[in-house]
Amino acid sequence: MDGRTKSENTTPAPEPNERLVAVFDAKDDAEALVVRGLLESQGIEALLTGSEAEKDLWPGGVGGCVLRVREERAEEARRIIAEYRDAPPLEETDVTDDPAATG
């Protein structure tokens, strides 16, 4: 045992009255999951809401998905999303142009 108590080894529970704010909305689950992964890779927890309930309630679904984060991380999350959107697309490389591939 490392001398820490059980409460020191666990992540603190979310505050029940914590304010979550929307930082991103997507037309489909795939896009929302990519952005959620981006945020979580930067240490920002994100809650995905709105996809399943809308599809179950209305034929064909309505709206899309919304990502929400803790209010104190919202500005940072929006900045990360904006940087991701503004980043140039990755260039595709042809395997035949790769000198390592020609041996």
VEXSE-663538 format. One record per residue: z negated, x, y of N, C-alpha, C, CB in turn. Coordinates in steps of 0.02 Angstrom, whole numbers, plus 50000, padded with zeros to 5 digits. Glycine has a CB too. Layout:
<atoms>
ZXYZXYZXYZXY
...
</atoms>
This chain:
<atoms>
500005004349941500005000050000500005004550062499394995250000
500325002550115500385006750174499855005350226501065005750204
499365001250212498815000050258498934994350307498685006150297
499524991450307499654985850351499444979350318500404985450370
499244974550358499064968050331499684964050317498604964250380
499604958650281500174954450263500534951950325499954948550219
500164950050377500474947250437500884952550474499944944350483
500724958950467501104964150500501764965550464500704970550503
501824963550401502424964850362502944959250368502244965850290
502784953850400503254948150404503534947450474502904941750383
504134944550477504444943150541504084937150572505204941750533
503954937450637503604931750668504014925450663503434933350742
503674919950653504004913450649504274911550717503534907950622
504844907950719505104905850784504624901150818505784902350775
504594901550883504184897150923504484890150919504154899650997
504074885050900504354878350891504644875350954503814873750865
504404877451012504664874651075505154879451109504084873251123
505384884251070505854889251096506504885851117505984894751044
506774887951173507394884951198507994888851171507404884851276
508444885251139509074888151115509634885651160509214886351040
510094890051177510644888051221511304889551187510594891651289
511794885451201512464886351173512804892151208512884879851180
513094896651168513454902351197514184902651175513104908851178
514354898651124515044898851098515184892451061515144904951052
515784889751072515994884151030516674885850999516044877551071
516764883550938517364885150900517654878850871517204890250844
518304879050858518644873350828518514872850754519384873750841
518354878550721518244878350649517684883050628518884880150612
517454882050568516894885950541517054893350537516704883350472
517664895150518517844902150508517744906150573518564902850484
517994903550628517934907050692517194907650711518314903250747
516814902350702516104902450719515724907450677515804895450710
515904907950613515564912750568515714919950588515784911550496
516324921250610516504928050633516084929950694517264928550649
516044925350742515674926750803514924927250788515804921350856
514674923050743513964923550725513824930350693513764917850675
514274932650650514194939350620514194944750673514744940550570
514624944150722514664948950777513994949250814515224947050826
513724943350831513084943150866512514945950823512914936050887
512494943950761511954946250717512004953750704511974942450652
512604956550705512674963850696512394967550757513414965750686
512314964050812512024966950873511284965050880512414964750934
511004961950828510294960250829510124953650863509914965650862
510614949450873510494942950905510554937450852510994941750964
510004934050838510024928450791510414922750822509314926250771
510844919650782511254914050807511214908250758511984916250817
511144902350785511114896250745511774892550752510524891750768
512084891050696512714887450694512564880050685513184890150637
512794875950730512674868750726513324864850737512144866550777
513314858750713513844854050731514414853450683514104855950793
514464857450631515064857050590515014851750535515214863650560
514534852350491514494847850433514344840650451513974850450385
513874839550497513694832650514514294828850542513114832650564
514664832050586515234828650616515764827050565515524832950672
515874831550517516374830250466516164824650420516514836550425
515504824150407515254818850364515254812050398514554820550340
515134811950463515084805650499515754802650517514684806750562
516234806850533516884804450556517444807050511517014806450629
517884802850488518444805250447518834810550485518904799350427
518934816250452519304821650483518884825850530519884818950521
518274823750543517824827550586518014826850659517824834850567
517554828450702517674828550774517364834850802517384822150809
517624837050857517334842950887517394849150844516614841750903
516884853150845516904859350808516204861850795517304864550844
516124868350802515484871650789515224874750854515564877050733
514574874850859514254877850918513754883050895513904872350962
513784888950926513284894150913512774893950968513624901150908
512144893950948511584893950995511154900050982511164887450990
510894902951036510444908651031509834907351075510804915251053
509324911451065508724910951108508934911851180508184916151087
508614908051223508794908151294508774915151324508334903551332
508284919151305508224925851335508774930651311507544928751319
509144928851259509684933151234510384930251250509624934051158
510404924551284511034921051296511524925251337510914914451331
511284928251391511734932151434512034938051395511354934751496
511614941451356511854947051316512364944651264511264950551281
512224938951233512684936151182513364934551214512384929951149
513354931451272513984929751307514374936051324513834925651370
514024941351345514354947651362514694950651300513854952651391
514344950551243514614953251181515234949351160514094953051125
515194942751165515764938451147516354939851193515574930951150
516224940451258516764941851306517094948551293516494941751378
516694953651277516974960251261517404959851198516424965351252
517184956051150517564955151087518234951751101517164951051036
518224946651143518844943051159519324947351199518684936651199
519064951651242519484955851285519734962151251519104957751347
519454963751193519654969851158520374969251134519184971351098
520764974651140521454974251116521464973551040521854980551138
521974970351014522014969550941522094976350908522594964850922
521854976750848521934982950809522674983850794521514982850744
522904990050798523604991350783523694991550707523834998050815
524234988650686524404989050615524754995650603524844982950593
524584999050550524915005350534525305004450470524405011150529
525885007450469526305007350411526085013150365527065007950430
525965011750303525715016850256526205022650254525625013850186
526855021450261527345026850258527295031450318528045024050252
527005029150373526915033350433526295037750429526875028950495
525885036550379525265040350371525415046950335524725036150331
525315052750370525475059150338525065060350274525345064850387
524475057650271524055058550210524355054750151523335056150223
524725049450165525015045550110525625048850078525215038650136
525945053450115526545056650088526395062550044526985058850145
525775064950044525545070049999525755076650017525755068849933
</atoms>
